[in-house]
Amino acid sequence: MDLGTFGIYTFDFEHQPAALVKDSVRQLEDLGFRALWIPEALGRDAFTHAGFLLAATRGLTVVNGIARIWSREARWAQGAAVLLADAYPGRHVLGLGFGGRPRPGVKPLAAMAAYLDELDTVETPNPLPETPIRRLLAAYGPKMLELARDRAAGAHTYHVNTAHTAQAREILGPDAFLAVEQAVLLETDPVRARAQAREHLHQYLGTPYNDAKFRRLGYTDEDLSGGGSDRFVDDLVFWGDTDTVVRKLHGHVDAGADHVAVQVLGVRPGGTALPQWRLLAGALPLSRGTASR
């Protein structure tokens, strides 16, 4: 799986009308980014969204980061993934994750394994694509990473530090694909940067799954209180000038990531991160396409 070393992860399209999304994603592709990651969190269906973005571009790979397993039965996810793989060969990656609110009595590992069992055994009259479906699993703990290694092309991590990337690579082994999301702020003032970072991170603090993940990463109760310690904030949101942010992003690559999906923070709802994407495109090693639309 070759997505380039760096791609873009964004929630921004959730707040934009279709015409602006189309224009933004085309400009993103023209900048040379080869992969775009989209969540399923604010209302837009994962596969409808992915299909729209694929139709708007000519060679960009769109990754669901993630399609929640609770949003649809496995047979419908399989049917959607089959269609996208057939219509856009090699340009869609099915990222799956537990996602959403805690479910009492439901263990994420068992739920994901059962979902994959259904995906792998579903019978469908839909024509199968010549290019196989590619899938990744959202994975953090050792057992979910092992499942990603054994039942998918690899793993996708979200809000982790570089130490976790090294640990994940060790568990996945040398061959499985490892993609890491990383939030960034092109802001050099420490007070403003950390305030914006805490505003972003607060929604992930205080939930059982995230707190467990953060504690596995080595953060203490003190680190996770009061909006997060400076250490916690600085590890999970890379801030500074462009050169500083780019240097920190390379830390994940040095730790074993095949791909880093960069999430630019600080964009108001309905706004666009294109100015920041342009700066990053000029500073990151990207493969620029020359095809005309």
SERO-4910 file (N, C-alpha, C, O; in steps of 0.05 Angstrom, whole numbers):
BEGIN
 pado doro    nc1    nc2    nc3   cac1   cac2   cac3    cc1    cc2    cc3    oc1    oc2    oc3
  Met    A     17    -24      0      0      0      0     18     25      0     33     29     19
  Asp    A     16     41    -21     33     64    -23     15     89    -24      3     96    -45
  Leu    A     14    104     -2     -2    128      0     16    153      1      6    175      5
  Gly    A     42    149     -4     60    171      1     67    172     30     52    161     47
  Thr    A     88    185     37     96    186     65     78    204     82     73    198    105
  Phe    A     67    225     70     49    243     84     24    248     69     24    252     45
  Gly    A      1    247     84    -25    254     72    -39    274     90    -27    284    109
  Ile    A    -64    278     85    -80    297    100   -104    283    113   -118    267    100
  Tyr    A   -109    289    138   -133    280    153   -149    305    159   -138    324    169
  Thr    A   -175    304    154   -191    328    159   -220    322    166   -232    305    155
  Phe    A   -229    338    186   -258    340    192   -271    363    177   -295    365    177
  Asp    A   -255    379    164   -265    404    153   -287    401    133   -305    417    132
  Phe    A   -286    380    117   -306    376     96   -334    371    108   -354    374     94
  Glu    A   -336    363    133   -362    359    146   -377    385    148   -402    385    149
  His    A   -363    408    148   -376    434    152   -378    449    126   -388    472    126
  Gln    A   -370    438    103   -370    453     78   -392    443     59   -398    419     59
  Pro    A   -404    461     44   -422    452     23   -407    437      1   -383    439     -2
  Ala    A   -422    421    -14   -410    403    -34   -391    417    -53   -370    407    -60
  Ala    A   -400    441    -63   -384    455    -83   -356    463    -72   -336    461    -85
  Leu    A   -356    472    -46   -331    479    -34   -313    454    -28   -289    455    -31
  Val    A   -326    432    -20   -311    408    -16   -298    399    -42   -274    392    -42
  Lys    A   -313    400    -64   -301    391    -89   -277    408    -97   -257    398   -105
  Asp    A   -280    435    -94   -258    453   -100   -234    448    -82   -212    448    -91
  Ser    A   -239    444    -56   -218    440    -37   -202    415    -42   -178    414    -41
  Val    A   -217    393    -47   -203    367    -51   -188    367    -77   -167    354    -79
  Arg    A   -197    381    -97   -182    383   -122   -157    399   -118   -136    392   -129
  Gln    A   -158    420   -103   -134    436    -97   -115    419    -81    -90    421    -85
  Leu    A   -125    404    -62   -108    387    -45    -93    367    -63    -69    363    -59
  Glu    A   -107    355    -82    -93    337   -100    -72    351   -117    -51    340   -122
  Asp    A    -79    375   -127    -60    390   -143    -35    397   -128    -14    401   -140
  Leu    A    -37    400   -101    -14    406    -85      6    382    -84     29    386    -76
  Gly    A     -3    359    -92     14    335    -92      9    315    -71     21    293    -71
  Phe    A    -11    320    -53    -18    299    -33    -31    276    -47    -48    280    -65
  Arg    A    -24    252    -39    -34    228    -53    -56    214    -37    -69    196    -47
  Ala    A    -60    221    -11    -79    208      5    -94    228     23    -82    246     34
  Leu    A   -120    224     25   -138    240     42   -153    221     60   -165    201     52
  Trp    A   -153    228     86   -166    212    106   -191    228    116   -189    251    122
  Ile    A   -214    214    118   -238    227    128   -250    210    151   -250    185    149
  Pro    A   -260    223    171   -273    209    193   -303    203    187   -314    212    167
  Glu    A   -315    189    205   -345    187    205   -353    194    233   -355    177    250
  Ala    A   -359    220    237   -364    229    265   -385    250    267   -398    252    288
  Leu    A   -389    266    246   -406    289    249   -431    288    231   -445    308    228
  Gly    A   -437    265    220   -462    263    205   -460    251    177   -479    239    168
  Arg    A   -438    256    164   -436    246    136   -429    216    136   -410    208    150
  Asp    A   -443    201    120   -438    173    117   -411    168    105   -403    181     86
  Ala    A   -397    149    116   -369    144    108   -366    138     79   -348    148     66
  Phe    A   -383    121     68   -380    112     40   -391    132     20   -379    135     -1
  Thr    A   -413    145     27   -423    167      9   -402    189      7   -396    199    -15
  His    A   -390    196     29   -370    217     30   -345    208     13   -335    224     -3
  Ala    A   -336    184     18   -313    174      3   -319    173    -27   -302    181    -43
  Gly    A   -342    164    -35   -349    163    -63   -350    190    -76   -341    194    -99
  Phe    A   -360    210    -62   -361    237    -73   -333    248    -77   -328    260    -98
  Leu    A   -315    244    -58   -288    254    -60   -272    239    -82   -257    252    -97
  Leu    A   -277    214    -86   -264    199   -107   -274    208   -134   -258    211   -153
  Ala    A   -300    214   -136   -310    224   -162   -300    251   -169   -298    258   -192
  Ala    A   -293    267   -149   -284    295   -153   -255    297   -161   -246    318   -170
  Thr    A   -240    275   -157   -211    276   -162   -203    255   -183   -220    239   -191
  Arg    A   -179    256   -191   -170    238   -213   -152    216   -205   -150    195   -218
  Gly    A   -137    219   -182   -119    198   -174   -115    197   -144   -100    179   -135
  Leu    A   -128    214   -129   -125    214   -100   -136    189    -87   -157    179    -96
  Thr    A   -122    179    -68   -132    156    -52   -148    168    -28   -138    185    -14
  Val    A   -172    157    -24   -189    166     -1   -190    143     19   -197    120     12
  Val    A   -184    150     44   -184    130     65   -205    136     85   -207    159     95
  Asn    A   -222    117     92   -241    121    114   -226    118    140   -215     96    146
  Gly    A   -225    139    155   -209    138    179   -225    148    203   -218    168    215
  Ile    A   -246    136    211   -254    108    204   -283    107    195   -299    125    199
  Ala    A   -290     84    183   -319     76    181   -325     60    206   -313     39    211
  Arg    A   -345     69    221   -351     56    246   -366     30    241   -385     29    225
  Ile    A   -358      9    256   -372    -17    252   -400    -16    262   -416    -34    255
  Trp    A   -408      3    278   -435      5    289   -453     21    270   -477     22    275
  Ser    A   -442     33    250   -459     50    232   -474     33    211   -494     43    200
  Arg    A   -465      9    206   -478     -8    186   -470    -37    190   -448    -43    200
  Glu    A   -487    -55    181   -481    -83    182   -458    -89    164   -453    -75    144
  Ala    A   -444   -111    170   -420   -118    154   -426   -122    125   -410   -114    108
  Arg    A   -449   -133    118   -455   -138     90   -458   -112     74   -452   -111     50
  Trp    A   -469    -91     87   -471    -66     73   -444    -52     70   -439    -39     50
  Ala    A   -427    -54     90   -400    -44     88   -385    -58     66   -371    -45     50
  Gln    A   -388    -84     64   -375   -100     43   -385    -91     16   -369    -88     -3
  Gly    A   -411    -88     13   -422    -80    -13   -412    -53    -22   -406    -49    -45
  Ala    A   -411    -34     -3   -401     -7    -10   -371     -8    -17   -363      5    -36
  Ala    A   -356    -23     -2   -327    -25     -8   -322    -39    -35   -304    -32    -49
  Val    A   -338    -59    -41   -336    -72    -67   -341    -53    -90   -326    -52   -110
  Leu    A   -362    -37    -87   -368    -17   -108   -346      3   -112   -338      9   -135
  Leu    A   -336     14    -90   -314     34    -92   -289     22   -103   -275     35   -119
  Ala    A   -283     -3    -96   -259    -16   -107   -262    -21   -137   -242    -20   -152
  Asp    A   -286    -27   -145   -291    -32   -174   -291     -6   -189   -280     -5   -211
  Ala    A   -304     15   -179   -306     40   -193   -280     56   -193   -274     70   -212
  Tyr    A   -264     53   -172   -239     69   -169   -217     51   -161   -208     51   -137
  Pro    A   -207     34   -179   -187     14   -172   -163     25   -158   -149     44   -168
  Gly    A   -157     14   -134   -133     22   -119   -134     49   -106   -114     58    -95
  Arg    A   -158     62   -106   -159     89    -96   -175     91    -70   -178    113    -59
  His    A   -187     70    -60   -202     71    -35   -190     51    -15   -184     28    -22
  Val    A   -188     60     10   -179     43     31   -201     43     53   -209     64     62
  Leu    A   -210     19     60   -231     16     80   -218     15    107   -207     -5    116
  Gly    A   -220     37    121   -210     38    149   -234     33    167   -254     47    166
  Leu    A   -231     13    184   -253      5    202   -244     10    231   -221      7    238
  Gly    A   -264     17    248   -258     21    276   -283     17    293   -305     18    284
  Phe    A   -278     12    319   -300      9    338   -316     34    340   -340     34    336
  Gly    A   -302     56    346   -314     83    345   -339     87    363   -351     68    373
  Gly    A   -345    112    366   -370    120    380   -368    117    410   -347    115    422
  Arg    A   -391    116    423   -393    116    452   -387     88    463   -390     68    448
  Pro    A   -379     86    488   -375     60    500   -401     44    500   -422     55    502
  Arg    A   -398     18    496   -421      0    496   -417    -21    518   -401    -39    516
  Pro    A   -433    -17    540   -430    -35    563   -432    -64    556   -450    -72    541
  Gly    A   -413    -79    565   -412   -108    560   -401   -116    534   -398   -140    528
  Val    A   -394    -97    517   -383   -103    490   -353    -98    490   -344    -76    497
  Lys    A   -337   -118    483   -309   -115    482   -301   -108    454   -307   -122    435
  Pro    A   -286    -86    450   -279    -77    423   -265    -98    406   -271   -101    383
  Leu    A   -247   -113    418   -232   -133    403   -250   -155    393   -249   -163    369
  Ala    A   -268   -165    410   -287   -186    402   -306   -176    381   -313   -190    362
  Ala    A   -316   -151    384   -334   -139    365   -321   -136    338   -334   -142    317
  Met    A   -296   -127    337   -283   -123    312   -277   -150    298   -281   -153    274
  Ala    A   -269   -170    314   -264   -196    302   -289   -208    290   -288   -220    269
  Ala    A   -311   -205    304   -337   -215    294   -345   -201    268   -355   -213    249
  Tyr    A   -340   -175    267   -347   -159    244   -330   -168    220   -340   -171    198
  Leu    A   -304   -172    224   -287   -182    203   -295   -209    193   -294   -215    170
  Asp    A   -304   -226    212   -314   -253    204   -338   -250    185   -339   -265    165
  Glu    A   -356   -232    191   -379   -227    173   -370   -216    146   -380   -225    126
  Leu    A   -351   -197    147   -341   -186    121   -330   -208    104   -333   -208     79
  Asp    A   -315   -226    116   -301   -246    101   -318   -269     91   -310   -285     74
  Thr    A   -343   -271    102   -360   -294     94   -386   -285     80   -402   -302     72
  Val    A   -390   -259     78   -415   -250     66   -417   -258     37   -397   -257     22
  Glu    A   -440   -267     28   -445   -274      1   -459   -251    -13   -478   -240     -2
  Thr    A   -450   -244    -36   -461   -221    -50   -464   -226    -80   -446   -239    -92
  Pro    A   -485   -217    -92   -488   -219   -121   -473   -197   -136   -471   -198   -160
  Asn    A   -462   -178   -121   -447   -156   -133   -422   -166   -147   -408   -182   -136
  Pro    A   -416   -155   -171   -391   -164   -184   -367   -156   -168   -365   -133   -158
  Leu    A   -349   -175   -164   -325   -169   -149   -305   -153   -165   -302   -158   -189
  Pro    A   -291   -135   -152   -272   -118   -167   -246   -133   -174   -239   -152   -160
  Glu    A   -234   -125   -196   -208   -137   -203   -187   -129   -183   -169   -145   -177
  Thr    A   -188   -105   -173   -169    -95   -153   -181   -101   -125   -203    -91   -119
  Pro    A   -168   -117   -109   -179   -125    -83   -184   -101    -65   -171    -80    -67
  Ile    A   -204   -104    -47   -209    -85    -26   -185    -84     -7   -175   -105      1
  Arg    A   -177    -60      0   -155    -57     20   -168    -46     46   -184    -28     45
  Arg    A   -160    -58     68   -172    -49     93   -151    -46    115   -131    -61    116
  Leu    A   -156    -27    132   -139    -22    156   -158    -22    180   -182    -17    178
  Leu    A   -146    -27    204   -162    -26    228   -151     -4    247   -126     -1    249
  Ala    A   -169     11    259   -161     30    280   -152     12    304   -167     -4    314
  Ala    A   -127     16    312   -115     -2    332    -96     13    349    -80     29    340
  Tyr    A    -97      7    376    -79     20    395    -66     -1    413    -41     -2    414
  Gly    A    -82    -18    427    -71    -38    445    -59    -61    430    -64    -64    406
  Pro    A    -42    -76    443    -28    -98    430    -46   -118    416    -39   -127    394
  Lys    A    -68   -126    428    -85   -146    416    -99   -136    391   -101   -151    371
  Met    A   -108   -111    391   -120   -100    367   -100    -96    345   -106   -100    321
  Leu    A    -75    -89    352    -54    -87    333    -48   -114    320    -43   -116    296
  Glu    A    -48   -135    337    -44   -162    326    -66   -170    307    -62   -183    287
  Leu    A    -91   -162    314   -114   -167    296   -110   -153    269   -115   -164    248
  Ala    A   -101   -128    271    -96   -112    246    -75   -125    229    -76   -126    205
  Arg    A    -54   -135    242    -33   -149    228    -43   -175    214    -35   -181    192
  Asp    A    -60   -189    228    -68   -215    218    -93   -215    200    -96   -233    184
  Arg    A   -110   -194    203   -136   -195    189   -139   -171    170   -161   -168    158
  Ala    A   -119   -154    168   -121   -130    150    -94   -124    139    -74   -138    144
  Ala    A    -92   -103    123    -67    -95    112    -49    -82    133    -25    -80    130
  Gly    A    -61    -74    155    -46    -61    176    -64    -44    194    -88    -50    196
  Ala    A    -52    -24    207    -66     -9    228    -65     21    222    -47     32    208
  His    A    -85     35    233    -87     64    233    -89     73    261   -107     64    276
  Thr    A    -72     91    270    -73    101    298    -81    131    297    -77    145    278
  Tyr    A    -92    140    320   -103    167    322    -96    177    350   -102    164    370
  His    A    -84    201    351    -77    214    376    -58    195    393    -66    186    414
  Val    A    -35    190    382    -14    175    396     12    191    394     15    209    378
  Asn    A     31    183    411     57    196    410     77    178    394     70    156    385
  Thr    A    100    188    389    119    173    373    128    148    386    136    128    373
  Ala    A    128    147    413    135    122    427    116    100    420    124     77    417
  His    A     90    107    418     70     87    411     75     77    382     72     53    377
  Thr    A     83     95    364     88     87    337    110     65    336    108     46    322
  Ala    A    131     69    352    152     49    353    142     23    365    149      1    355
  Gln    A    125     24    385    114      0    397     95    -14    377     96    -39    375
  Ala    A     79      2    363     61    -10    343     77    -24    321     69    -46    312
  Arg    A     98    -12    312    114    -25    291    126    -51    300    127    -70    285
  Glu    A    134    -52    325    145    -77    336    124    -99    336    130   -122    329
  Ile    A     99    -92    344     78   -112    344     69   -120    316     65   -144    311
  Leu    A     67   -101    298     58   -106    271     79   -122    255     71   -136    236
  Gly    A    104   -119    262    125   -132    246    132   -114    223    121    -92    219
  Pro    A    150   -123    206    161   -106    185    143   -103    161    147    -84    145
  Asp    A    124   -120    157    109   -121    132     82   -106    133     73    -95    113
  Ala    A     68   -106    156     42    -94    158     44    -64    155     64    -52    163
  Phe    A     24    -51    144     23    -22    139     16     -8    165     -3    -17    179
  Leu    A     30     14    171     24     30    195     20     59    187     39     71    177
  Ala    A     -4     69    191    -10     97    185    -17    111    212    -31     99    229
  Val    A     -6    134    216     -9    149    241    -21    176    235    -10    192    219
  Glu    A    -44    182    248    -54    210    247    -39    227    266    -32    218    288
  Gln    A    -33    252    258    -20    270    276    -32    298    273    -32    309    251
  Ala    A    -42    310    295    -52    337    295    -30    357    296    -10    353    310
  Val    A    -33    379    281    -12    400    280    -25    427    281    -49    431    274
  Leu    A    -10    447    291    -18    475    292      6    491    282     27    491    294
  Leu    A      2    506    261     24    524    251     21    550    267     13    571    256
  Glu    A     29    549    292     27    571    311     53    570    328     59    550    340
  Thr    A     67    593    329     92    594    344     90    604    373    108    600    388
  Asp    A     68    616    379     64    626    407     56    603    425     34    592    420
  Pro    A     71    596    445     64    573    462     37    575    476     23    555    477
  Val    A     30    599    485      5    602    499    -19    598    480    -37    582    487
  Arg    A    -18    610    457    -40    607    438    -41    578    427    -62    567    425
  Ala    A    -17    567    422    -16    540    411    -28    520    430    -45    503    423
  Arg    A    -20    522    455    -29    502    475    -59    506    481    -73    487    486
  Ala    A    -68    531    481    -97    536    485   -113    523    463   -134    510    468
  Gln    A   -105    527    438   -120    515    416   -118    484    416   -137    470    410
  Ala    A    -94    474    424    -91    445    426   -109    433    447   -121    412    443
  Arg    A   -111    446    470   -128    437    491   -158    438    483   -173    420    491
  Glu    A   -165    458    468   -193    460    459   -199    436    441   -222    425    442
  His    A   -180    427    425   -184    404    408   -184    378    424   -201    360    419
  Leu    A   -166    376    444   -162    350    458   -183    345    480   -186    322    488
  His    A   -197    366    489   -214    362    512   -236    342    507   -244    327    525
  Gln    A   -245    340    482   -267    321    476   -257    292    478   -274    273    479
  Tyr    A   -231    288    478   -220    260    479   -212    253    507   -204    230    512
  Leu    A   -213    272    526   -206    266    554   -231    259    569   -253    271    565
  Gly    A   -229    241    588   -251    234    605   -269    211    594   -288    203    608
  Thr    A   -262    200    571   -277    177    561   -261    152    566   -236    152    565
  Pro    A   -274    130    573   -259    106    582   -239     96    563   -216     90    571
  Tyr    A   -246     93    537   -227     82    518   -203    100    514   -181     91    513
  Asn    A   -208    126    511   -186    144    506   -168    147    531   -144    147    528
  Asp    A   -180    148    554   -164    150    578   -146    125    582   -123    127    590
  Ala    A   -158    102    576   -142     78    577   -119     78    557    -97     70    564
  Lys    A   -125     88    534   -103     90    513    -81    109    522    -58    103    520
  Phe    A    -90    132    533    -70    152    541    -53    142    565    -29    147    566
  Arg    A    -65    127    582    -49    116    605    -30     94    595     -8     92    605
  Arg    A    -38     79    575    -20     60    563      4     74    550     26     63    548
  Leu    A      0     99    541     21    114    529     40    126    550     60    138    543
  Gly    A     33    122    575     51    131    596     43    157    610     58    168    626
  Tyr    A     19    167    604     10    192    616     -5    186    643    -19    166    645
  Thr    A     -1    204    662    -12    201    689    -38    216    692    -46    230    674
  Asp    A    -51    212    715    -75    227    721    -70    257    719    -87    273    710
  Glu    A    -47    265    729    -39    293    728    -37    303    699    -45    325    693
  Asp    A    -26    286    682    -23    294    654    -51    298    640    -54    314    623
  Leu    A    -71    282    649    -97    282    636   -117    300    649   -140    302    640
  Ser    A   -109    315    670   -128    333    683   -123    361    675   -102    368    664
  Gly    A   -143    378    679   -140    407    673   -135    413    644   -122    432    637
  Gly    A   -147    396    627   -143    401    598   -118    388    587   -113    390    563
  Gly    A   -102    376    604    -78    363    595    -53    378    602    -52    403    599
  Ser    A    -33    364    611     -7    377    618      6    387    592     -1    379    570
  Asp    A     26    405    596     41    414    572     54    390    558     55    389    533
  Arg    A     65    371    573     77    348    561     58    333    544     64    326    521
  Phe    A     34    328    554     13    313    540      5    328    514      4    317    493
  Val    A      0    354    517     -9    371    495     13    372    473      7    369    449
  Asp    A     38    376    481     59    379    462     65    352    447     74    353    424
  Asp    A     60    330    460     64    304    447     42    298    427     48    286    406
  Leu    A     17    306    433     -5    298    415    -12    319    395    -25    313    375
  Val    A     -3    344    398     -7    365    378     20    378    373     31    392    390
  Phe    A     30    374    349     55    387    342     50    415    333     34    420    315
  Trp    A     63    435    347     58    463    340     85    476    336    106    466    345
  Gly    A     84    499    323    109    514    318    109    525    289     88    524    276
  Asp    A    132    534    280    133    542    252    134    517    234    135    495    244
  Thr    A    133    522    208    131    499    189    154    480    192    150    456    193
  Asp    A    178    490    195    202    472    197    201    456    222    208    432    222
  Thr    A    192    468    244    190    453    269    169    431    267    174    408    276
  Val    A    146    437    256    125    417    254    133    394    235    129    371    241
  Val    A    146    401    213    155    381    194    176    362    207    175    338    204
  Arg    A    194    374    222    214    357    236    201    338    255    209    315    257
  Lys    A    181    347    270    167    330    289    152    308    275    150    285    284
  Leu    A    140    315    252    125    295    236    143    272    227    135    249    227
  His    A    167    279    220    186    258    212    193    239    235    203    217    230
  Gly    A    187    248    259    192    230    282    176    205    281    186    184    288
  His    A    151    207    271    135    182    268    146    164    247    146    139    250
  Val    A    156    176    225    168    160    204    193    146    215    198    122    210
  Asp    A    210    160    229    234    149    241    227    126    261    242    108    265
  Ala    A    203    128    273    195    108    293    182     84    280    176     64    294
  Gly    A    177     85    254    166     61    240    141     65    225    131     45    214
  Ala    A    130     89    224    105     93    208    111     93    178    132    103    169
  Asp    A     93     80    163     95     81    134     83    107    123     91    116    102
  His    A     64    118    138     49    141    128     40    157    152     32    146    172
  Val    A     41    183    149     30    201    170      8    218    158     13    233    139
  Ala    A    -16    217    170    -39    232    161    -40    257    178    -46    256    202
  Val    A    -35    281    167    -32    305    182    -59    320    184    -71    327    164
  Gln    A    -67    324    209    -92    338    214    -86    367    223    -75    371    245
  Val    A    -92    387    207    -87    414    213   -110    425    231   -133    424    223
  Leu    A   -103    435    254   -122    447    273   -124    477    269   -108    489    255
  Gly    A   -144    489    282   -146    518    282   -163    529    260   -162    553    255
  Val    A   -177    512    246   -194    521    223   -223    524    234   -233    505    245
  Arg    A   -235    547    230   -262    550    240   -282    533    224   -276    528    200
  Pro    A   -304    524    235   -324    508    220   -333    523    195   -341    546    197
  Gly    A   -332    510    173   -339    522    148   -316    534    133   -318    541    110
  Gly    A   -293    537    147   -269    548    135   -253    527    121   -261    504    118
  Thr    A   -229    534    112   -212    516     97   -184    517    107   -174    539    115
  Ala    A   -170    495    107   -142    493    115   -123    495     91   -100    489     94
  Leu    A   -133    503     68   -117    504     44    -91    520     48    -70    512     39
  Pro    A    -92    543     61    -67    558     65    -46    542     80    -22    542     73
  Gln    A    -54    527    101    -36    511    116    -27    486     99     -4    478    101
  Trp    A    -46    475     84    -38    452     67    -17    460     47      1    445     41
  Arg    A    -19    484     36      1    494     17     28    496     30     48    488     18
  Leu    A     29    507     54     54    509     68     67    481     73     90    477     69
  Leu    A     50    462     81     60    435     87     69    421     61     89    407     61
  Ala    A     54    426     39     61    414     14     88    423      4    103    408     -8
  Gly    A     95    448     10    121    458      2    143    449     20    167    451     12
  Ala    A    137    438     43    158    430     62    161    400     66    181    390     75
  Leu    A    140    385     58    141    356     61    148    343     35    143    354     13
  Pro    A    160    319     36    167    305     11    143    292     -1    133    271      8
  Leu    A    132    305    -22    108    295    -36    115    289    -65    133    300    -76
  Ser    A    100    271    -76    103    264   -105     81    280   -119     58    274   -116
  Arg    A     89    299   -135     70    316   -149     62    304   -176     78    298   -193
  Gly    A     35    301   -179     25    291   -204     24    313   -226     22    336   -219
  Thr    A     24    304   -251     23    323   -273     -1    319   -291     -4    333   -311
  Ala    A    -18    300   -284    -41    294   -301    -60    318   -302    -63    332   -282
  Ser    A    -72    323   -324    -92    345   -327   -120    334   -322   -126    311   -329
  Arg    A   -137    351   -312   -165    343   -307   -180    342   -332   -204    335   -332
***
